[in-house]
């Protein structure tokens, strides 16, 4: 019989590593890990199912450290339990190119499930993880074959609960009855500015009860047995409610002079205080030295291998009974697109080209989605209470619903659950939940709102770009073209600001073919998120004839390069070499074509370049970029938004908008702000006269 683990020393190992690493870096947050150490012993020592030798095991429990500033907690846990995170990495805490960044980073450190740091997003990601688990279980599990069956655990602090996104996430978790989501609240009453009592007076327990959660506690967060019992109680729940465990702790636990103070929060304890803390907790070992017996108590490698081996046996039986489902599950979890994807994309783009419909690009998006959602069961859509405006729903994506009594996913006659989520008016929550869904695996999430409201979800978009996640944001009503709602809803700076986010692909398509290509590229972007900026107003199809820009057998062609030559002077009836190039995006492409005709009547020859994606075009070869934008030919950009980003293309002028809009019908606004063929033509002429 194995000896009983020494839980006191297990917790103190976390405390010692945390204060030593922060001291060595002379930077960091020792207080939270020291306070949560006993909670970690309870969860990681008793309940968490994971395999340190295979951090990507499909049916592992997920652990999210939402209060990511306490990163030394998770680094200590990963090191102690046997992940490939050697002690030298802990010694290099917060140093260049180490695997122990100041806040945990997905894709950098084995065992880190999501990048946390911006408070509130970790718990919101966790809601996405738990939702994905629940939906995959409904889709793939069969009687006697529960191949998707795991929990999502979160540690979070006061800061996560103060951030408004936690309200959005917790409310949805309750509505969706995510019974396998268990959050442990590190209730220590301290933040950077000191005791939180003057500014954080929420009754957290009642708040979460109101969301439809089970609430356990307060329990003594320094009693590992009590915390473990609370987790066991949460796991045993049969009412499909998520659980919040309120754990009362002391920040900087063990430090004689820093515990229970904001001093423990975000700065090293100092050599003298660390010495006193070692004496206080009975830890006599040198910095970064962990006794063999403590490593043995923490080591989870054999237990993890056994857990995965048992699951592998289950999956082998599942594969024998349901070979097609098993194959599909493996594909989905890998994130590979179906074999017929390329043909689906080709058919979708060519059909759009052949029909040449005049529709708003938001409608063009829905037309493309009809094809893609039918072919890709992993596409999980949604909208922030704007479905009828964003047009993110299709025939293949009925609304996702949960039984009010059982919490089960409501299915149709074929046993299929819904694939379109009503997120409610929760843009930030939607964006961060989609990140969690993408991180879990098995789905490609997309969600819609107005482009102006990308401001609400911007930090979660940034986190998706940082983590290299395939998430698609459908942003409609992309300009003053939305009309009477006025400047509060009219996007001006939003396209330009989104294009500034590294690793975010931004598309503003001009017609149905470009929109279908944008969706194709977005779905193929396995390592980056995409923002689609779409119009409310109708846009005439931009005739591509039989040019190199016309959709060909590949179905993607030059459009997928982000910019292409749409129309030459000859297409406007003038046999001269281009004297200028008009670059346009989205709804302004038709304006550029109209201006080209006006200029042709004035005997001025211009080339029109459609640039649906500056971010994609910027990645092309110099040769290709020069073929589209030839040297020595003046360039004029046209876009109903901020002009700043266009000067990098060497433009001589930009017909744009650097003020807020007005409330009026769209045609009136276009004329008022100079978005007319005549004004664009006049601008080109002025450039040529110079």
C-alpha positions in Angstrom: 0.0 0.0 0.0 1.4 3.4 -1.0 2.3 5.8 1.8 -0.1 8.6 2.5 1.1 11.8 0.8 2.4 14.6 3.0 0.0 17.2 1.9 1.6 19.9 4.1 5.0 19.4 2.3 3.3 19.2 -1.1 1.7 22.6 -0.5 4.9 24.1 0.9 6.8 22.9 -2.2 4.6 25.2 -4.2 5.1 28.1 -1.8 8.9 27.7 -1.8 9.1 27.4 -5.6 6.9 30.4 -6.0 8.7 32.7 -3.7 12.1 31.5 -5.0 11.3 32.0 -8.6 9.8 35.5 -8.1 12.8 36.5 -6.0 15.2 35.3 -8.6 13.3 37.2 -11.3 12.9 40.2 -9.0 9.5 40.3 -10.5 6.2 38.5 -10.1 3.3 37.6 -7.9 4.1 35.2 -5.0 1.1 35.9 -2.8 -1.6 34.1 -4.9 0.3 30.8 -5.5 1.3 30.7 -1.8 -2.4 31.2 -0.8 -3.8 28.7 -3.3 -1.2 26.0 -2.7 -3.5 23.9 -0.5 -6.3 24.2 -3.0 -3.9 22.9 -5.6 -3.0 20.0 -3.5 -6.7 19.1 -3.2 -7.4 19.3 -6.9 -4.2 18.1 -8.5 -3.4 15.6 -5.8 -6.9 14.0 -5.6 -9.1 14.8 -8.6 -7.5 16.1 -11.7 -7.3 13.5 -14.5 -4.3 14.3 -16.7 -1.3 12.7 -18.1 2.0 14.7 -17.8 3.6 12.5 -20.5 0.8 13.4 -23.0 -0.5 16.9 -22.2 -2.8 16.6 -25.3 -4.7 13.5 -24.3 -8.2 14.1 -25.6 -10.2 13.1 -22.5 -8.0 14.9 -19.9 -9.6 17.2 -17.4 -8.9 20.9 -18.2 -7.4 23.2 -15.6 -7.5 27.0 -16.1 -5.7 29.4 -13.9 -7.9 32.4 -14.5 -6.0 34.6 -12.1 -3.0 34.2 -14.3 -0.7 36.6 -12.5 -0.3 33.7 -10.0 1.5 31.8 -12.8 4.1 30.2 -10.5 1.3 28.1 -9.1 0.7 26.3 -12.4 4.5 26.2 -13.3 5.2 24.6 -9.9 2.4 22.1 -10.4 3.5 21.2 -13.9 7.1 20.7 -12.8 6.2 18.7 -9.7 3.7 16.4 -11.4 6.1 15.4 -14.1 5.5 17.6 -17.2 8.4 18.6 -19.4 9.1 21.7 -17.4 12.5 21.2 -15.7 13.7 23.1 -12.7 15.9 25.3 -14.9 12.7 26.7 -16.5 11.4 27.7 -13.1 14.8 29.4 -12.4 14.3 31.3 -15.6 10.9 32.6 -14.6 9.9 35.7 -16.6 13.1 35.6 -18.6 13.5 35.8 -22.4 12.5 32.7 -24.3 11.8 30.7 -21.1 8.7 28.4 -20.9 7.7 30.2 -17.7 6.4 33.6 -18.9 5.0 36.2 -16.5 1.5 34.9 -17.3 0.8 31.3 -18.5 0.9 31.1 -22.3 -0.8 28.4 -24.4 1.5 26.8 -26.9 4.6 27.7 -25.0 4.4 25.7 -21.8 3.2 22.0 -21.9 0.1 21.6 -19.8 -1.1 25.2 -20.0 -4.5 25.0 -21.6 -5.1 28.8 -22.3 -3.2 32.0 -22.1 -4.4 33.9 -19.0 -3.6 37.3 -17.6 -6.4 39.7 -18.6 -8.6 38.9 -15.6 -12.0 37.3 -16.2 -11.1 35.7 -19.5 -9.8 32.5 -18.0 -13.1 31.7 -16.4 -14.8 32.7 -19.6 -12.6 30.4 -21.7 -13.5 27.7 -19.2 -17.1 28.1 -20.0 -16.2 27.5 -23.7 -14.2 24.4 -22.7 -17.1 23.0 -20.7 -19.6 23.8 -23.5 -17.4 22.0 -26.0 -17.1 19.0 -23.8 -20.9 18.8 -23.3 -21.7 19.2 -27.0 -19.1 16.7 -28.1 -20.4 14.2 -25.6 -23.9 14.6 -27.0 -22.6 14.3 -30.5 -20.2 11.4 -30.2 -21.0 9.3 -27.0 -23.2 6.3 -27.4 -24.8 4.0 -24.9 -22.0 2.2 -23.0 -19.3 4.3 -24.8 -18.7 7.6 -23.0 -15.5 8.6 -24.8 -16.0 12.3 -24.0 -16.3 12.6 -20.2 -14.2 15.1 -18.4 -14.3 18.1 -16.1 -13.2 21.7 -16.5 -11.7 23.2 -13.4 -10.9 26.9 -12.8 -9.0 28.8 -10.1 -10.0 32.4 -10.0 -9.7 35.4 -7.7 -11.4 38.7 -6.8 -10.1 40.4 -9.9 -11.8 37.9 -12.2 -15.1 38.4 -10.4 -14.8 42.2 -10.6 -14.3 42.2 -14.3 -17.6 42.4 -16.1 -16.9 39.5 -18.4 -17.2 37.1 -15.5 -20.9 38.1 -15.3 -21.5 37.3 -19.0 -19.7 34.0 -18.7 -21.2 32.8 -15.4 -24.7 33.7 -16.6 -24.3 31.6 -19.7 -22.7 28.7 -17.9 -25.8 28.6 -15.6 -28.2 28.8 -18.6 -26.4 26.1 -20.4 -26.3 23.9 -17.3 -22.6 23.1 -17.6 -22.5 20.6 -14.7 -18.9 19.6 -15.4 -17.6 23.1 -14.8 -16.1 23.6 -11.3 -14.7 26.9 -10.3 -12.7 27.4 -7.1 -12.7 31.0 -5.9 -9.6 32.1 -4.0 -11.4 34.4 -1.6 -8.5 36.3 0.1 -9.9 39.8 0.2 -6.8 41.4 -1.1 -5.9 43.1 -4.4 -3.2 45.5 -5.6 -4.8 48.5 -3.8 -5.2 46.6 -0.5 -8.3 45.2 1.2 -11.1 44.9 -1.4 -13.9 45.5 1.1 -14.4 49.2 0.3 -14.9 48.6 -3.5 -15.9 44.9 -3.8 -19.1 44.4 -1.7 -20.8 41.7 -3.9 -22.4 38.8 -2.2 -20.6 36.4 -4.5 -22.5 33.3 -3.3 -25.9 34.9 -3.9 -24.7 36.2 -7.2 -23.8 32.7 -8.5 -27.0 31.1 -7.1 -28.9 33.7 -9.1 -27.0 32.5 -12.2 -28.2 28.9 -11.6 -24.9 27.6 -10.1 -24.4 25.3 -7.1 -22.4 27.2 -4.5 -20.3 25.3 -1.9 -18.7 27.0 1.1 -17.0 29.1 2.2 -14.6 26.3 3.0 -11.1 26.7 4.6 -8.9 27.0 1.5 -5.9 25.9 3.6 -7.5 22.6 4.6 -6.7 20.4 1.6 -9.1 17.7 2.8 -12.0 20.1 3.1 -11.4 21.5 -0.4 -11.1 18.0 -1.8 -14.4 17.0 -0.2 -16.0 20.1 -1.7 -14.7 19.1 -5.2 -16.0 15.6 -4.7 -19.4 17.0 -3.7 -19.4 19.1 -6.9 -18.5 16.2 -9.1 -21.3 14.1 -7.5 -23.9 16.7 -8.4 -26.7 15.3 -10.5 -28.6 18.6 -11.4 -26.3 19.7 -14.2 -25.4 22.9 -12.6 -21.9 24.4 -12.6 -20.3 24.7 -9.2 -18.6 27.5 -7.4 -16.4 26.5 -4.4 -15.7 29.5 -2.2 -12.3 29.0 -0.6 -11.3 31.4 2.2 -7.5 31.8 2.0 -4.7 34.1 3.2 -2.7 35.7 0.4 1.0 35.0 0.9 0.2 32.2 3.3 3.3 31.4 5.5 4.9 34.8 5.2 5.1 36.3 8.7 5.1 39.9 7.6 3.6 39.9 4.1 0.6 37.5 4.4 -2.8 39.2 4.2 -1.3 42.3 2.7 -1.2 43.8 -0.8 2.6 43.7 -0.5 2.4 39.9 -1.1 0.4 40.4 -4.3 2.8 41.7 -6.9 6.4 42.0 -5.7 9.1 39.7 -4.4 9.1 38.9 -0.7 12.8 39.8 -0.3 15.6 37.6 1.0 15.0 38.3 4.6 11.2 37.6 4.4 11.8 34.4 2.5 14.2 33.2 5.2 11.5 34.0 7.8 8.9 32.2 5.7 11.0 29.1 5.4 11.3 29.0 9.1 7.6 29.7 9.6 6.4 26.8 7.3 9.2 24.4 8.3 10.9 24.3 4.9 14.6 24.0 5.4 15.6 23.3 1.9 17.8 25.6 -0.3 16.1 27.6 -3.1 14.7 25.4 -5.9 15.5 22.2 -4.0 12.6 19.8 -3.6 13.2 16.5 -1.6 12.7 13.2 -3.4 9.8 12.2 -1.2 7.9 15.4 -2.1 8.5 14.8 -5.8 7.2 11.2 -5.2 4.1 12.5 -3.6 3.4 14.9 -6.5 4.4 12.6 -9.4 1.4 12.0 -11.6 3.1 10.3 -14.5 2.1 6.7 -13.8 -1.4 7.5 -12.7 -1.8 9.6 -15.8 -0.5 6.9 -18.1 -3.0 4.4 -16.5 -5.9 6.9 -16.9 -5.1 7.4 -20.6 -4.5 3.7 -21.2 -7.9 2.9 -19.7 -9.5 5.5 -22.0 -7.6 4.1 -25.0 -9.2 0.7 -24.3 -12.6 2.4 -24.2 -11.9 4.2 -27.4 -10.7 1.0 -29.1 -14.1 -0.6 -28.2 -15.9 2.5 -29.5 -13.9 2.4 -32.7 -14.8 -1.3 -33.2 -18.5 -0.5 -32.6 -18.7 2.8 -34.4 -15.7 3.1 -36.9 -17.1 6.1 -38.8 -17.8 8.1 -35.6 -14.4 7.3 -34.2 -12.7 8.4 -37.4 -14.7 11.6 -37.4 -13.9 12.3 -33.7 -10.2 11.9 -34.4 -10.4 14.3 -37.4 -12.3 16.9 -35.4 -10.0 16.8 -32.4 -7.0 17.2 -34.8 -8.7 20.2 -36.3 -8.3 18.9 -39.8 -10.9 19.9 -42.4 -13.0 17.2 -44.2 -11.5 15.8 -47.4 -14.3 17.3 -49.4 -13.6 20.8 -48.1 -11.6 22.0 -51.1 -14.4 20.9 -53.5 -17.0 22.5 -51.3 -15.0 25.8 -51.4 -14.6 25.6 -55.2 -18.3 25.0 -55.8 -19.3 27.8 -53.4 -17.0 30.4 -54.9 -17.8 29.5 -58.5 -21.5 29.4 -57.8 -21.3 32.9 -56.3 -19.4 34.1 -59.4 -21.8 32.6 -61.8 -24.9 33.9 -60.1 -23.4 37.4 -59.6 -26.0 38.4 -57.1 -26.5 42.0 -55.8 -26.8 41.5 -52.0 -25.3 42.9 -48.8 -22.1 41.2 -47.9 -23.7 40.1 -44.7 -26.1 38.1 -46.9 -23.3 36.9 -49.0 -21.7 35.6 -45.8 -24.9 33.7 -45.0 -25.0 32.2 -48.6 -21.4 31.0 -48.1 -22.3 29.6 -44.7 -25.2 27.6 -46.1 -22.6 25.6 -48.0 -19.9 25.4 -45.4 -22.1 24.6 -42.4 -23.7 21.8 -44.4 -20.3 20.3 -45.2 -18.5 21.0 -41.8 -20.4 19.7 -38.8 -17.7 21.2 -36.6 -18.8 24.7 -37.4 -20.5 26.1 -34.2 -22.1 29.5 -34.9 -23.8 32.2 -32.8 -24.6 35.8 -32.5 -24.8 38.4 -29.7 -28.5 38.9 -29.9 -28.3 40.1 -33.6 -29.0 36.9 -35.5 -31.4 38.6 -37.9 -28.9 41.3 -38.6 -25.7 39.3 -38.6 -27.2 36.4 -40.6 -25.0 33.8 -38.9 -27.7 31.1 -38.9 -28.3 28.6 -41.7 -30.5 25.6 -42.4 -27.8 23.3 -41.0 -27.5 25.3 -37.7 -30.7 25.3 -35.7 -30.6 27.1 -32.4 -28.8 25.4 -29.5 -31.2 24.7 -26.7 -31.0 22.9 -23.3 -33.7 21.1 -21.5 -34.9 23.3 -18.6 -35.2 20.3 -16.2 -32.4 17.9 -17.2 -30.0 20.3 -18.7 -29.5 17.9 -21.7 -28.9 19.2 -25.2 -32.3 19.3 -27.0 -32.1 17.3 -30.2 -34.2 16.9 -33.4 -35.7 13.7 -34.7 -32.3 12.7 -36.1 -30.8 13.1 -32.6 -28.8 16.2 -33.6 -28.4 19.2 -31.3 -28.4 22.8 -32.3 -25.3 24.5 -33.7 -26.2 28.2 -33.4 -25.8 29.9 -30.1 -27.9 32.8 -28.8 -25.2 34.5 -26.7 -27.5 37.4 -25.7 -26.1 40.9 -25.5 -22.6 39.6 -24.5 -20.0 40.5 -27.1 -17.0 40.1 -24.9 -18.2 36.9 -23.3 -19.0 35.5 -26.7 -15.5 36.2 -28.0 -13.8 34.7 -25.0 -16.1 31.6 -24.9 -15.3 31.0 -28.6 -11.6 31.0 -27.6 -12.4 28.3 -25.0 -14.3 26.2 -27.6 -11.4 26.5 -30.1 -8.9 25.6 -27.4 -10.8 22.5 -26.3 -10.9 21.2 -29.9 -13.7 19.6 -31.9 -15.3 22.7 -33.1 -14.6 25.8 -35.3 -16.5 28.6 -33.5 -17.8 31.7 -35.2 -20.0 34.5 -33.8 -21.6 37.7 -35.0 -22.2 41.3 -33.9 -22.0 44.8 -35.3 -18.5 45.9 -36.2 -18.7 48.9 -33.8 -19.1 46.4 -31.0 -15.8 44.8 -31.7 -14.6 47.3 -29.2 -16.4 45.3 -26.5 -14.7 42.0 -27.6 -11.4 43.4 -28.7 -9.2 42.0 -25.9 -10.6 38.5 -26.5 -9.9 38.9 -30.2 -6.3 39.9 -29.3 -6.0 36.8 -27.1 -7.2 34.6 -30.0 -4.5 36.1 -32.2 -1.9 35.6 -29.5 -2.9 32.0 -29.0 -3.2 31.3 -32.8 -6.7 30.1 -32.6 -9.1 29.4 -35.5 -12.0 31.6 -34.5 -14.1 33.6 -36.9 -15.7 36.9 -36.0 -18.6 38.0 -38.2 -18.8 41.8 -38.0 -21.7 43.3 -39.9 -22.9 46.9 -40.4 -19.4 47.9 -41.2 -19.6 51.6 -42.1 -21.8 54.7 -42.3 -23.7 52.6 -44.8 -25.8 51.3 -41.9 -27.5 54.7 -42.0 -30.0 56.1 -39.5 -28.7 54.5 -36.4 -26.0 57.2 -36.5 -22.5 57.6 -35.2 -22.9 55.4 -32.1 -23.3 52.4 -34.5 -21.3 53.5 -37.5 -17.8 52.1 -37.7 -15.0 54.5 -38.5 -11.8 53.4 -36.9 -12.7 49.8 -36.4 -11.3 48.2 -39.6 -8.0 50.1 -39.2 -7.7 49.1 -35.6 -8.4 45.5 -36.2 -5.8 45.4 -38.9 -3.2 46.5 -36.3 -3.6 43.3 -34.3 -0.8 40.9 -35.2 -1.9 37.5 -36.5 -5.5 38.6 -37.0 -6.7 38.1 -40.6 -9.1 40.9 -41.5 -11.4 40.7 -44.6 -13.7 43.3 -46.0 -15.1 41.6 -49.1 -16.8 43.4 -52.0 -19.2 40.8 -53.3 -20.4 37.2 -53.0 -17.4 35.6 -54.6 -15.0 37.6 -52.4 -17.0 36.7 -49.3 -17.0 33.0 -50.2 -13.2 33.2 -50.6 -12.9 35.0 -47.3 -14.8 32.2 -45.5 -12.6 29.6 -47.3 -9.4 31.3 -46.1 -10.8 31.8 -42.6 -11.7 28.1 -42.3 -8.2 27.1 -43.6 -6.5 29.5 -41.1 -5.7 26.8 -38.6 -3.3 29.1 -36.6 -5.0 32.5 -36.7 -8.4 34.1 -36.1 -10.3 36.0 -38.8 -12.5 39.1 -38.7 -15.0 39.4 -41.5 -16.3 43.0 -42.0 -19.6 42.9 -43.8 -22.1 45.5 -45.1 -25.7 46.1 -44.3 -26.4 47.7 -47.7 -26.6 45.8 -50.9 -23.4 45.6 -53.1 -23.5 45.0 -56.8 -21.4 42.0 -58.0 -18.0 43.1 -59.3 -17.8 41.6 -62.8 -14.6 39.6 -63.2 -15.3 38.3 -66.7 -12.6 35.9 -67.8 -9.7 37.7 -66.2 -7.1 36.2 -63.9 -9.3 37.3 -61.0 -12.2 35.1 -62.1 -12.8 32.1 -59.9 -11.1 29.2 -61.7 -10.7 25.5 -61.0 -9.0 26.3 -57.6 -12.1 28.3 -56.6 -9.9 30.7 -54.7 -7.4 32.1 -57.2 -6.0 35.6 -56.9 -8.7 36.8 -54.5 -7.2 34.7 -51.8 -4.0 36.7 -52.0 -5.8 39.6 -50.4 -5.8 42.0 -53.4 -6.0 41.6 -57.1 -6.6 43.6 -60.3 -10.3 43.8 -60.7 -10.6 46.1 -63.7 -8.2 47.6 -66.2 -8.8 50.7 -68.3 -9.8 48.6 -71.2 -12.7 47.2 -69.2 -14.0 50.8 -69.0 -13.6 51.3 -72.7 -10.3 53.2 -72.8 -7.3 51.8 -74.6 -4.5 53.5 -72.6 -2.0 52.3 -70.0 -3.3 53.0 -66.4 -2.4 56.5 -65.2 -3.5 55.8 -61.7 -4.6 52.9 -59.5 -7.7 53.1 -57.3 -7.6 50.7 -54.3 -10.9 49.9 -52.7 -12.4 47.5 -50.2 -15.9 46.2 -49.5 -18.8 48.3 -50.6 -16.5 50.9 -51.9 -15.3 48.7 -54.8 -18.5 49.4 -56.7 -17.8 53.1 -56.1 -14.3 52.7 -57.5 -15.7 51.0 -60.6 -18.2 53.8 -61.1 -15.4 56.4 -60.7 -13.3 54.5 -63.2 -16.1 55.0 -65.8 -16.4 58.7 -65.0 -12.6 59.0 -65.5 -12.8 57.1 -68.7 -15.3 59.7 -70.0 -12.6 62.3 -69.1 -10.0 60.3 -71.1 -8.2 59.2 -67.9 -7.2 55.6 -67.6 -7.2 53.9 -64.2 -6.8 50.4 -62.8 -9.1 49.3 -60.0 -7.7 47.0 -57.4 -10.0 45.3 -55.0 -8.2 44.7 -51.7 -10.5 42.6 -49.5 -7.7 41.8 -47.0 -4.8 44.1 -46.4 -3.5 41.6 -43.8 -3.3 38.8 -46.4 -2.0 41.0 -49.2 0.8 42.2 -46.9 2.1 38.7 -46.7 2.4 38.2 -50.5 5.7 38.2 -52.4 7.2 41.5 -53.6 6.7 40.3 -57.1 3.0 39.7 -56.7 2.4 43.0 -54.8 4.2 44.9 -57.6 2.1 43.2 -60.2 -1.0 44.6 -58.5 0.3 48.0 -57.5 3.0 48.8 -60.1 5.7 51.2 -59.2 5.5 54.8 -60.5 1.7 54.8 -60.9 -0.1 57.0 -58.4 -2.4 55.2 -56.0 -5.7 56.5 -54.5 -7.4 54.4 -51.7 -11.1 54.5 -51.1 -12.6 53.2 -47.9 -15.4 54.5 -45.6 -13.2 54.7 -42.5 -10.1 56.0 -41.0 -7.5 56.9 -43.5 -4.3 56.3 -41.4 -3.6 52.7 -42.5 -3.7 53.4 -46.2 -0.6 55.6 -46.4 1.7 52.6 -46.1 0.7 51.6 -49.6 2.3 54.8 -51.0 -1.0 56.4 -51.7 -1.1 59.9 -53.0 -4.6 60.4 -51.6 -7.2 58.6 -49.5 -11.0 59.1 -49.9 -11.9 58.1 -46.3 -13.5 59.3 -43.1 -11.6 60.7 -40.1 -14.6 62.0 -38.3 -17.6 60.3 -36.8 -20.7 59.8 -38.9 -24.2 61.2 -38.8 -27.7 59.9 -38.5 -29.4 59.8 -41.9 -30.3 57.4 -44.7 -27.2 55.8 -46.2 -27.4 57.4 -49.7 -27.6 60.9 -48.0 -24.5 60.1 -45.9 -22.5 58.9 -48.9 -23.1 62.1 -50.7 -22.5 64.2 -47.6 -19.1 62.6 -46.8 -18.0 62.5 -50.5 -18.4 58.9 -51.3 -19.6 59.5 -54.8 -18.1 58.5 -58.2 -17.6 62.2 -59.0 -15.7 63.0 -55.8 -13.4 59.9 -56.2 -12.8 60.8 -59.9 -12.1 64.5 -58.9 -9.6 63.2 -56.3 -7.8 61.1 -58.9 -7.6 64.1 -61.2 -6.2 66.3 -58.5 -3.5 63.7 -57.9 -2.6 63.5 -61.5 -2.5 67.3 -61.8 0.1 67.4 -59.1 
